[in-house]
Amino acid sequence: MAVGKEIRTKIKSIKNTQKITRAMEMVAASKMRKAQDRMEASRPYSEKMRNVIGHLAHAHPEYKHPYMVEREAKRVGFIIISSDRGLCGGLNNNMLRASVIAMKEWNDKGIKIDLCTIGKKANAFFGRMGGRILAEKSGLGDAPQIADLIGVVKVMLDAYDKGELDRLYLVYNEFVNTMTQKPQTMQLLPIQAEPEEELKHHWDYLYEPEAKEVLDGVLMRYIESLVYQGVVENNACEQAARMVAMKSASDNAGDIIGELQLAYNKARQAAITQEISEIVGGAAAIQ
Amino acid sequence: MAMTVHVDIVSAESEIFSGTAEMVFAPGAMGEVGILPRHAPLLTHLRPGEVRVKKTDGGEETFYVSGGILEIQPHVVTVLSDTALRAKDIDEAAALEAKQRAEQVLADKTSEFEYARAEKELAEAVAQLHALQRLRKKVGR
């Protein structure tokens, strides 16, 4: 029966698309769980780091590290973390929007901005829009490692050391829950020590070999661990956002299939009715 | 009852060990250090090597670290272990690579960030998404 041939092909093609989106949804769901585990696993390190930094800030060391000293902002750096791939709803858009808003604030004060992008989406966006990108990294995959981030972080820290940057910010997506991801802007440098327990007595660490060298190592690792956490968290966000986006795509495909099926059935019924009436009409003419 | 010290060994990617110990040995930058409870606060680099933890039940556990930071408080010892091999020239090479990639992106591009254009493009994308959501709600599914 030739009736509704186009509709049938259309239904078939949408069913195929639905299969793909459904598969992507399931893949994203299982990746999300792993990404969340990775996020949890990286927490103890940065917590311990934060403790050490907290001690340092209150320990009145004989040497003040430049990372802990506030200075007047003349040039500001942003590290922007995005995903490598799309099809994850408004995730990257929201994050880029938050970073543009934060950047604009500085720009309005006449302060120049340097960028560091992690992930292809941020890279492509700022490549298209212009902006001074100092360092770039993408293709981190599902299991990012801190070794992949040493380079980009070092470029930014070097710029800070040389006085080319006076502030450093990190923009990434915070994983609130599966349905909600929130863009976050965090100040990395200078390090803001949380005001905690009152100072009972003044003390300092023993440093081996020297305060400067040890502090350099500690603070560098601290910044790296914060960026790493941002990357891992952004990864969990990406998978969650993709899962939700693909779920709604599958649902939409289902709706469209339903509508098309209805149209197809109607057309078929109409054709049958017409045929019957033709036969009946023909028979009546013979008699 | 012997005095004990709490030991945490963590790396950026996972927690490795957490528990109490009688004594801890670690490869400090200036030589091997043995840490007993109530050690003075100390902060030092670690060289690649073994961290040995003498536990309260008499057993001993050994962990390999490829470097990192050792923090000592009188009752807490924290080992912040590196997962990556660190050396000045390796770091330098990684930084150089990141820079080069950035330069590739920027080749034949204006270096001034176009705020107006960026905002417009993002606003458009967000508006599209919103419109889609509203459409879905209207259809009632």
Interface residues (C-beta under 8 A of the other chain):
Chain A: R38 A41 S42 P44 Y45 S46 K48 M49 N51 V52 H55 L56 A59 G89 G90 N93 N94 L96 R97 V100 M103 K104 N107 I113 C116 T117 N123 F125 F126 G127 R128 M129 G130 G131 R132 I133 L134 A135 E136 K137 S138 Q145 I146 A147 I150 G151 V152 K154 V155 D158 W203 D204 Y205 L206 Y207 E208 P209 E213 V214 G217 V218 R221 E224 S225 Y228 S248 D251 N252 D255
Chain B: D8 V10 S11 A12 E13 S14 E15 S18 G28 A29 M30 A40 P41 L42 L43 T44 H45 G68 I69 E71 Q73 T78 L80 D82 T83 A84 L85 R86 D91 E92 A93 A94 A95 L96 E97 A98 K99 R101 A102 Q104 V105 L106 K109 T110 S111 E112 F113 E114 Y115 R117 A118 E119 E121 L122 A123 A125 V126 L129 R136 V139 R141
